[in-house]
């Protein structure tokens, strides 16, 4: 069916980056301790990696922009 093919995820690499970024962002709570910068770095990396994955997925869907 054409409709089910339309709904498939075509770029799995960007989807994995978004999931990994979300995992880092959510798991950063485990590393948040007073005097430790690891949790802050995990939050920032989660945003950066997820943003890169979202951007790559968006560019694959809309190559003209």
CNS distance restraints for C-alpha pairs under 8 A (distance, minus, plus):
assign (resid   1 and name CA) (resid   5 and name CA) 6.62 0.50 0.50
assign (resid   2 and name CA) (resid   6 and name CA) 6.25 0.50 0.50
assign (resid   3 and name CA) (resid   7 and name CA) 6.53 0.50 0.50
assign (resid   4 and name CA) (resid   8 and name CA) 6.65 0.50 0.50
assign (resid  11 and name CA) (resid  15 and name CA) 6.86 0.50 0.50
assign (resid  11 and name CA) (resid  57 and name CA) 6.57 0.50 0.50
assign (resid  11 and name CA) (resid  60 and name CA) 7.44 0.50 0.50
assign (resid  12 and name CA) (resid  16 and name CA) 6.15 0.50 0.50
assign (resid  13 and name CA) (resid  17 and name CA) 6.36 0.50 0.50
assign (resid  13 and name CA) (resid  53 and name CA) 7.60 0.50 0.50
assign (resid  14 and name CA) (resid  18 and name CA) 6.30 0.50 0.50
assign (resid  14 and name CA) (resid  52 and name CA) 7.75 0.50 0.50
assign (resid  14 and name CA) (resid  53 and name CA) 4.25 0.50 0.50
assign (resid  14 and name CA) (resid  54 and name CA) 6.43 0.50 0.50
assign (resid  14 and name CA) (resid  56 and name CA) 5.87 0.50 0.50
assign (resid  14 and name CA) (resid  57 and name CA) 5.34 0.50 0.50
assign (resid  15 and name CA) (resid  19 and name CA) 6.27 0.50 0.50
assign (resid  15 and name CA) (resid  53 and name CA) 6.39 0.50 0.50
assign (resid  15 and name CA) (resid  54 and name CA) 7.51 0.50 0.50
assign (resid  15 and name CA) (resid  57 and name CA) 7.22 0.50 0.50
assign (resid  16 and name CA) (resid  20 and name CA) 6.02 0.50 0.50
assign (resid  16 and name CA) (resid  53 and name CA) 7.47 0.50 0.50
assign (resid  17 and name CA) (resid  21 and name CA) 6.03 0.50 0.50
assign (resid  17 and name CA) (resid  49 and name CA) 6.11 0.50 0.50
assign (resid  17 and name CA) (resid  50 and name CA) 5.73 0.50 0.50
assign (resid  17 and name CA) (resid  52 and name CA) 7.34 0.50 0.50
assign (resid  17 and name CA) (resid  53 and name CA) 4.76 0.50 0.50
assign (resid  17 and name CA) (resid  54 and name CA) 7.86 0.50 0.50
assign (resid  18 and name CA) (resid  22 and name CA) 6.17 0.50 0.50
assign (resid  18 and name CA) (resid  49 and name CA) 6.75 0.50 0.50
assign (resid  18 and name CA) (resid  50 and name CA) 4.11 0.50 0.50
assign (resid  18 and name CA) (resid  51 and name CA) 7.10 0.50 0.50
assign (resid  18 and name CA) (resid  52 and name CA) 7.74 0.50 0.50
assign (resid  18 and name CA) (resid  53 and name CA) 5.03 0.50 0.50
assign (resid  18 and name CA) (resid  54 and name CA) 6.23 0.50 0.50
assign (resid  19 and name CA) (resid  23 and name CA) 6.10 0.50 0.50
assign (resid  19 and name CA) (resid  50 and name CA) 7.06 0.50 0.50
assign (resid  20 and name CA) (resid  24 and name CA) 6.18 0.50 0.50
assign (resid  20 and name CA) (resid  46 and name CA) 7.37 0.50 0.50
assign (resid  20 and name CA) (resid  49 and name CA) 7.34 0.50 0.50
assign (resid  20 and name CA) (resid  50 and name CA) 6.99 0.50 0.50
assign (resid  21 and name CA) (resid  25 and name CA) 6.13 0.50 0.50
assign (resid  21 and name CA) (resid  45 and name CA) 7.04 0.50 0.50
assign (resid  21 and name CA) (resid  46 and name CA) 3.98 0.50 0.50
assign (resid  21 and name CA) (resid  47 and name CA) 6.18 0.50 0.50
assign (resid  21 and name CA) (resid  48 and name CA) 7.30 0.50 0.50
assign (resid  21 and name CA) (resid  49 and name CA) 5.00 0.50 0.50
assign (resid  21 and name CA) (resid  50 and name CA) 4.26 0.50 0.50
assign (resid  21 and name CA) (resid  51 and name CA) 7.91 0.50 0.50
assign (resid  22 and name CA) (resid  26 and name CA) 6.07 0.50 0.50
assign (resid  22 and name CA) (resid  46 and name CA) 5.95 0.50 0.50
assign (resid  22 and name CA) (resid  47 and name CA) 7.64 0.50 0.50
assign (resid  22 and name CA) (resid  50 and name CA) 6.46 0.50 0.50
assign (resid  23 and name CA) (resid  27 and name CA) 5.89 0.50 0.50
assign (resid  23 and name CA) (resid  46 and name CA) 7.27 0.50 0.50
assign (resid  24 and name CA) (resid  28 and name CA) 5.94 0.50 0.50
assign (resid  24 and name CA) (resid  42 and name CA) 5.87 0.50 0.50
assign (resid  24 and name CA) (resid  43 and name CA) 6.68 0.50 0.50
assign (resid  24 and name CA) (resid  45 and name CA) 7.20 0.50 0.50
assign (resid  24 and name CA) (resid  46 and name CA) 4.87 0.50 0.50
assign (resid  25 and name CA) (resid  29 and name CA) 7.89 0.50 0.50
assign (resid  25 and name CA) (resid  42 and name CA) 6.29 0.50 0.50
assign (resid  25 and name CA) (resid  43 and name CA) 4.79 0.50 0.50
assign (resid  25 and name CA) (resid  44 and name CA) 7.70 0.50 0.50
assign (resid  25 and name CA) (resid  45 and name CA) 7.61 0.50 0.50
assign (resid  25 and name CA) (resid  46 and name CA) 4.63 0.50 0.50
assign (resid  25 and name CA) (resid  47 and name CA) 6.91 0.50 0.50
assign (resid  26 and name CA) (resid  43 and name CA) 7.93 0.50 0.50
assign (resid  27 and name CA) (resid  31 and name CA) 7.45 0.50 0.50
assign (resid  28 and name CA) (resid  32 and name CA) 6.44 0.50 0.50
assign (resid  28 and name CA) (resid  38 and name CA) 8.00 0.50 0.50
assign (resid  28 and name CA) (resid  39 and name CA) 4.94 0.50 0.50
assign (resid  28 and name CA) (resid  40 and name CA) 7.40 0.50 0.50
assign (resid  28 and name CA) (resid  42 and name CA) 5.42 0.50 0.50
assign (resid  28 and name CA) (resid  43 and name CA) 5.89 0.50 0.50
assign (resid  29 and name CA) (resid  39 and name CA) 6.68 0.50 0.50
assign (resid  30 and name CA) (resid  39 and name CA) 7.49 0.50 0.50
assign (resid  31 and name CA) (resid  36 and name CA) 7.84 0.50 0.50
assign (resid  31 and name CA) (resid  38 and name CA) 6.15 0.50 0.50
assign (resid  31 and name CA) (resid  39 and name CA) 4.59 0.50 0.50
assign (resid  32 and name CA) (resid  36 and name CA) 6.75 0.50 0.50
assign (resid  32 and name CA) (resid  37 and name CA) 7.66 0.50 0.50
assign (resid  32 and name CA) (resid  38 and name CA) 7.08 0.50 0.50
assign (resid  32 and name CA) (resid  39 and name CA) 4.56 0.50 0.50
assign (resid  32 and name CA) (resid  40 and name CA) 7.25 0.50 0.50
assign (resid  33 and name CA) (resid  39 and name CA) 7.42 0.50 0.50
assign (resid  37 and name CA) (resid  41 and name CA) 6.23 0.50 0.50
assign (resid  38 and name CA) (resid  42 and name CA) 6.13 0.50 0.50
assign (resid  39 and name CA) (resid  43 and name CA) 6.27 0.50 0.50
assign (resid  40 and name CA) (resid  44 and name CA) 6.31 0.50 0.50
assign (resid  41 and name CA) (resid  45 and name CA) 6.00 0.50 0.50
assign (resid  42 and name CA) (resid  46 and name CA) 5.93 0.50 0.50
assign (resid  43 and name CA) (resid  47 and name CA) 6.38 0.50 0.50
assign (resid  44 and name CA) (resid  48 and name CA) 6.20 0.50 0.50
assign (resid  45 and name CA) (resid  49 and name CA) 5.87 0.50 0.50
assign (resid  46 and name CA) (resid  50 and name CA) 5.89 0.50 0.50
assign (resid  47 and name CA) (resid  51 and name CA) 5.85 0.50 0.50
assign (resid  48 and name CA) (resid  52 and name CA) 6.15 0.50 0.50
assign (resid  49 and name CA) (resid  53 and name CA) 6.25 0.50 0.50
assign (resid  50 and name CA) (resid  54 and name CA) 6.11 0.50 0.50
assign (resid  51 and name CA) (resid  55 and name CA) 6.02 0.50 0.50
assign (resid  52 and name CA) (resid  56 and name CA) 6.12 0.50 0.50
assign (resid  53 and name CA) (resid  57 and name CA) 6.15 0.50 0.50
assign (resid  54 and name CA) (resid  58 and name CA) 6.06 0.50 0.50
assign (resid  55 and name CA) (resid  59 and name CA) 6.11 0.50 0.50
assign (resid  56 and name CA) (resid  60 and name CA) 6.23 0.50 0.50
assign (resid  57 and name CA) (resid  61 and name CA) 6.44 0.50 0.50
assign (resid  58 and name CA) (resid  62 and name CA) 6.10 0.50 0.50
assign (resid  59 and name CA) (resid  63 and name CA) 5.27 0.50 0.50
assign (resid  59 and name CA) (resid  65 and name CA) 7.28 0.50 0.50
